[in-house]
Every structure is written in C-alpha cells, then in structure tokens.
Amino acid sequence: MFKWVKKVTSASESTVKSFNKTINRTIAAGFAAAALTFAGGVSASANDDKLVTVYYVYMGDEYIGTVSDKKVIEDIADKKISEAEGSHKGMKLALATELSFIPEQVFESSSEVNELEAVNGLKEKMEVHAEAAALVIGGKEVAYVENDEQAKAALQKIKSSYVSDKDIKTLEERKASANTPLPQLKENETRLLDVRFTEDVSISETSVKPDQIISADEAVKLLQKGTLEEKKYEVKEGDALSNIASAHNLDMKQLIELNSGLKEDSLIKAGQELNVTVYKPYVKVIADKEVFKKEKIDYEQEVIEDSSMPKGETKIKQEGQEGVRAATYLISEENGQTVKKEVKEEKVLEEPVKQIVIKGTKVIPSRGEGTFAYPAVGGYISSKMGYRWGKMHKGIDIARPSDRTIKAADNGTVVSAGRDGGYGNKIVIDHNNGYRTVYAHLDSISVSVGQTVSKGSKIGVMGSTGDSTGVHLHFEVYKNGKMQDPLKYINK
C-alpha cells in the first residue's frame, strides 16, 4: 500500500493528519506539518528563495529516491497493479512491499530531486503479490490457492477420493454430538470412525506472486502425486518394458500401475508414450472403519481308514456343515488399501459340524488306487491333447526318456495287447474303477490279455510302430468311457 508521512523537523508544536485514498486497493497515509527555524534568527521570508515540498520514497525500509511529485510514483504502482489484474482476474492484488512517502519542505535552491533515479529504482524492485491461502504440510507451504474456501475444497476432495462425502458428513455430525451412543451395526454394514491425513495439514493466509497460485484441482493433484508435471517417455525401437522401468528407477509393478491398461506381456510400439513419473505424495488419507460381518466357519474333516474297503474308495459317514459367526473388525485403510485389520469382538452363532470320511486301505491287485503314476522313465511332453494336423490328438506324447521302459499307470487288468493299425503295438489296461489307460507305438509288449498288473510295473518298451515319426509313447486316459486330458492325472 502507499503511505505518506510528512517529516517533523523541530520540537515546535505540530499536527498529524491521516487520510485514505483508493487506487484499486486501500492506501494508508499519514501527514505531518511542522514549523521550520533557521540559525541566527533569520526568517525564511527575508530571503528571495522559495520553500518547496519534496518527497523521499521508501519501499519498506529501503530508500528508493526523491521526487517533487509523488503522483509520478503512484501512477507507476497503479499501472503495475492494473497490468497484473488483467492477467489474474478475481485475485486481490497489492504491492509486495509497502510504499511510503516522507515529505519535507526545503529551499528550492537546495532541493536535490532526481525523479528518474526514483522511477528506475521503483521499477526494478517493485513486485505485485496476491492474497492467497497456503496449504501447509508438516510445517512447509507446498501449494497456494486463491482463498481459504478453495484450500478446504482441495483437502475435502482428497479425502473424498477414498471416503464418500456421505460417510464424512455422518462422521462430522456424530462428532458434534459426541455423547450419543453408537447404534449396533447391521450385517455387512461399515461405519467410518475417523478420517485423517498421514501428515499435519493446515491452511494459512499469505501473499505470493500471482503465477504461484493454482486451482483447487491442481492442488489435489500436487498433494496426491507430489508433482503437477508427469514425465513421459517415448518408446524407441528395441525397447522392452523391463529396460524402460530400470532406466527410470522403477520396477515393473510401478511402471504398470502408472500406465492404465499396461501388462507385463503387453506389446509396445515405437512412438508410444509411457508415464514414468515416480509419485511421491505429500499426504495420504487414513480411514479408520468398523465393519460387522456374518462369516462362515470352515468345518474340519476326519478320515477313518477301513481295511475292508478297497484302496481308492471312499464314502462319507457324516456330512460336514459350515458354522456361522458374527465378527466386528477394526480396519485401517491408507489411500483405500487395507494396512491393518483386527477383530474387535466375535460370537459363534452356529458351530460347524465335522465331516467324517471312510477311506479304504485294502489293496486289490487288479483294482486301481485312483491315482496315476508317470508311465515312462523321464522324457518330456512332446505333444499335448487337442486338435493337431486337422484331427483330434486323443492323448499326450512322451519322448526322449532316459530309459525306454513303459510302466502301468495304476493297478489293473490288461484287456488289449497287440497290433492296432495307426497305434502300432498297443496296450489297454482296465483299472476296474471306471478308468482305462492306453499305451501306443510300443516297440515290444511284455504283458498279455487277462494279466493283472500293478502300478509302476513294466508292461513294454517304447518304440515307433504304427503312424509314428519317432520313438515315443502315446498315452490316453478314459473315465467311464469319456476321453480325459492325461495331464490332469499324472505328475512327472
């Protein structure tokens, strides 16, 4: 603001007069008049020299220069503020440092006025600031918005990103009537107990350069991400996601989180832009909640072995039944992710009922146990079940074993052993429990029809008979006459 003060140059009586002037802002000024005395008792009127008023211009405590017409300085300040108002409409603008004038009456001949010096000094040092509300995080001003309302709106929007406005309003109303007891939660109901920031957050009045002021939405983005400018990377030929992440001090998980729709196996193309900004939020939102749930309690299973029942058979003696409990949890979430969960109280409403299973242990040589052994010695799966070369490949192929011995996958009875067209030398074993297995392209067969075989026993030697392009075992599995994928039943 502008301030005018007239200098008092003697101890004689003086008067002080204050007045206000408006130049698109409030200007405070003080004025003082004083009598001048001269050495030797010679009065001013005895001289031909005239008394004139000059003005010493100060910006804060710093002397800028002397002028004979303070309006020259006022006009410069006025223009500076007007120019700023054109670019920053709606903001309350003023000079960053107080401008004051100290008038003094001097003889015209002794007046030392250099208005150019004052004007140039003022232009060099004068700045326009705007009233603002500072968002203060942990004692440090990190963002500026136009006013207190926008600052509060920004903080509210950050909280609303993770907690509904309705829940926040209910919490505030409950805190206002703190003595009212909380009602019992209903099933699957959640109650907000508190919502707060991870850091101390406050709002303070200040003044800053107008271009430092941002919108409430920009303030939200800055506080949540730690930056308003996201760094982008343009993909080049030969780039891989792992290399891009490493070059920007990211891991793959971070890079994927920063780019919606991106996956570890995504194909990237030259020219594609990826966000590689490492976010460092100024604040996070902590929400404490209370949740009431009815939950199932898993039942236990007890297995009783029965030596009179064939191995591989089971029957249920007592059906298991899940129990039910009511539980109240205290949950803390940080930016929507659960970071703490503990049981406040629980009550069992229905006890679970144990399931009792009878399991047979009697071994019958001709009956399978229900689990299959790997039918070869080593090797690898060279072809899986599915359509191949225009027709269905009914099983799997196992090639390059360390030993060409072929073994029975489970106990059973040989129901077929011999040549069978494109299968070449083939063996079929009925496991007498609903399962049958087929072994084809054998070089030689070591069993005969009607023979009982045990799991893991040798039944032949791997070969390349029939429609075969190399030494391997073709292996099929059937359950109750329906073809099955052998990979669901065997473990190498």
C-alpha positions, 0 to 999 in steps of 0.5 A: 500500500502507499503511505505518506508521512510528512517529516517533523523537523523541530520540537515546535508544536505540530499536527498529524493528519491521516487520510485514505485514498483508493487506487484499486486497493486501500492506501494508508497515509499519514501527514505531518506539518511542522514549523521550520527555524533557521540559525541566527534568527533569520526568517525564511521570508527575508530571503528571495528563495522559495520553500518547496515540498519534496518527497523521499520514497521508501519501499519498506525500509529501503530508500528508493529516491526523491521526487517533487511529485509523488503522483509520478510514483503512484501512477507507476504502482497503479499501472503495475497493479492494473497490468497484473489484474488483467492477467489474474482476474478475481485475485486481490492484488497489492504491492509486495512491499509497502510504499511510503512517502516522507515529505519535507519542505526545503529551499528550492535552491537546495532541493536535490530531486532526481525523479528518474533515479526514483522511477528506475529504482521503483521499477526494478524492485517493485513486485505485485503479490496476491492474497492467497491461502497456503496449504501447509504440510508438516510445517512447509507451504507446498501449494497456494490457492486463491482463498481459504474456501478453495484450500478446504475444497482441495483437502475435502476432495482428497479425502473424498477420493477414498471416503464418500462425502456421505460417510464424512458428513455422518462422521462430522455430525456424530462428532458434534454430538459426541455423547450419543451412543453408537447404534449396533451395526447391521450385517455387512454394514461399515461405519467410518470412525475417523478420517485423517491425513498421514501428515499435519495439514493446515491452511494459512493466509499469505501473499505470493506472486500471482503465477504461484497460485493454482486451482483447487484441482491442481492442488489435489493433484500436487498433494496426491502425486507430489508433482503437477508435471508427469514425465513421459517417455517415448518408446524407441525401437528395441525397447522392452518394458523391463529396460524402460522401468530400470532406466527410470528407477522403477520396477515393473509393478510401478511402471504398470500401475502408472500406465492404465491398461499396461501388462507385463506381456503387453506389446509396445510400439515405437512412438508410444508414450509411457508415464514414468513419473515416480509419485511421491505424495505429500499426504495420504488419507487414513480411514479408520472403519468398523465393519460387522460381518456374518462369516462362515466357519470352515468345518474340519474333516476326519478320515477313518481308514477301513481295511475292508474297503478297497484302496481308492474308495471312499464314502462319507459317514457324516456330512460336514456343515459350515458354522456361522459367526458374527465378527466386528473388525477394526480396519485401517485403510491408507489411500483405500488399501487395507494396512491393518485389520483386527477383530474387535469382538466375535460370537459363534452363532452356529458351530460347524459340524465335522465331516467324517470320511471312510477311506479304504486301505485294502489293496486289490491287485487288479483294482486301481488306487485312483491315482496315476503314476508317470508311465515312462522313465523321464522324457518330456511332453512332446505333444499335448491333447487337442486338435493337431494336423486337422484331427483330434490328438486323443492323448499326450506324447512322451519322448526322449526318456532316459530309459525306454521302459513303459510302466502301468499307470495304476493297478489293473487288468490288461484287456488289449495287447497287440497290433492296432493299425495307426497305434502300432503295438498297443496296450489297454489296461482296465483299472476296474474303477471306471478308468482305462489307460492306453499305451501306443507305438510300443516297440515290444509288449511284455504283458498279455490279455487277462494279466493283472498288473500293478502300478509302476510295473513294466508292461513294454518298451517304447518304440515307433510302430504304427503312424509314428515319426519317432520313438515315443509313447502315446498315452490316453486316459478314459473315465467311464468311457469319456476321453480325459486330458492325461495331464490332469492325472499324472505328475512327472 
